[in-house]
Amino acid sequence: MGSINPWPSTTTNPPACFYNQGGLAAWLNQNASYKLLFLELLPNGGVITSTMSSLHYDPTKVPLCTSVTTLSMQQGKKYNDQLSLFRKVYNYNSNAYFDSQINGTTPIYYNFLTYTELNDYKSSVGLVNKLYNFDIMKNVWTFPFPIAY
């Protein structure tokens, strides 16, 4: 049986509620201790941090811009539907993984009911990846279960 650390520990994954329209930038703006860590991981992040410091700015206090600022009602609904589906599958898979760790069993991950649902999920992963950039996040947090199918 493995131990499960509370989030935002770097040895566990973010909870499903972490994923919202604000993206990683909005979360980092509220969690300055992680902002410096992520700035170093971003392309040109070290340059940005050193430039800000040389101009006497505190990088933890300079807000990052979110990826999405304006959506029509139709775009907003589609966007929320995709985020909702992503969170549903992510939450299921996360719970399956942690349950398997506690009980010493093999996790059973989410099975899509239809091909349409699978394709919708793939689209949602693309959207969430634009907001959260899993390539950068996996350098900080653990994702022990599948995100993309």
N, C-alpha and C positions, 0 to 999 in steps of 0.2 A: 504494500500500500504506500503510495507516494504522498508527500505533503502538498497541500494546496495553499499557496500564499495569497494574501489579499491584493487586489489591484489598487493602485498602479505599480506594483512590484514589477521589476524587469524579468521576473521568472514566471510570469503568468500572462494570460491574454486579456485584452480589454473586454468588459461586458458588452452585451448587445446594445444596451442603451447609450454606449459611447458613440455609436455611429448615428449621426444626425446631419442636418443640412449645413451646419456650420463647418463641418470638416475638421481636419486635424489643426488647422490654423486657429480656429475658434477655441479649441480645447487648450492649445499651447498658450494662447493669450491669457487664459485663466490659470494656467499651471506653469509659472515662470521657471520652476526648478527643472522642468523637462525641456523648456524652450531652448536653452543653451545646448543641451545634448542633441536635439534635433537640428538646430542650426548647423552644427558641425557635420551632420550627416547629409544635409542638402547639397546638391551641386552648387559650388561657389559659396557654400555656407560659411566656411572659414574666412573667406575674403570679406563677406558681409559683416561677420562678427568683428574682425580686426578693423575694418573701415569704420564701423559704428564706434568702437572703442577709441580709435584715434580722433574721432570727432567729439569725444566725451559724451556719447550716448550710452545708456545702459541697455544692451540688447534685450534684456528681459522686460523692459518697459516700453519698447517700441512695438506697437501692434502689428501682427501679421495680417495680410489681406486674405479673406476667405475666397474660395474658388467661385462661388455662386453668389451673385448679389441681387439680380432681378430675374424673375420668372413670370410668365403669364399664368393665369389660373390653370389652364390646361397643362402647361409645362410643370407647374407646381404639383398638380395631382399626380401626374406620371412619375415625377421625382419622388414624391412621398410613397407611392405604391411600390416603386423599386426599392427604396430604403426599408420599407416595411417587410417586403419579401426577403431581403438580405438579412435583416435582423432576425426574422423567424427561423431561417435555415441556420444562421450563425449560432443563435441561442440553442437550438436543438442539438447541433453538433458539439457545442461547448459543453452542454449538460451531459451528453452521451460520453464525451471524453472524461470529464471529471467523475462521473458515476463509475466508469470503468476503472479509474484510478483508485477510487475508494473501495470498490468491491472486488478488484482484481480480475475483472472480466474483459472481454474484447468489446470495444465500443461498436455500436450499431448506429451509423450516421444516417442523415436524412435521405429518404427515398422520394424522388419527385413523382407526383401522381400522373402527370402528363408531360408530353414532350414540350408543350407550350410553356408549362411551368418551369421546366429546365431551361428553356431559352430565355424566359423572362429573368430567371436567376442569373444566367450568364450576363445579361445586360446590366443587371443590378450590380454585379461584381465589378464591371467596367466603370460604372458610375462611382461606386464607393472607392475604387482604386484611385480615381481622379481626385477625390476629396481627401483620401487618407494615405495614399501611396504605400502599399504593402511592402514594396522593396525596401523602403526606408524604415518602416515600422518593425519589420522582422529583425532589424539590427538592435532593437530596443526591447521588444516584447516577444513572447513565445506564442506561436500558433501551432499547437500540436494536432490539429485536425484540419481537414481540407477546407479551403476557402473557395477555390475555383474548381469547376467540374469540366 
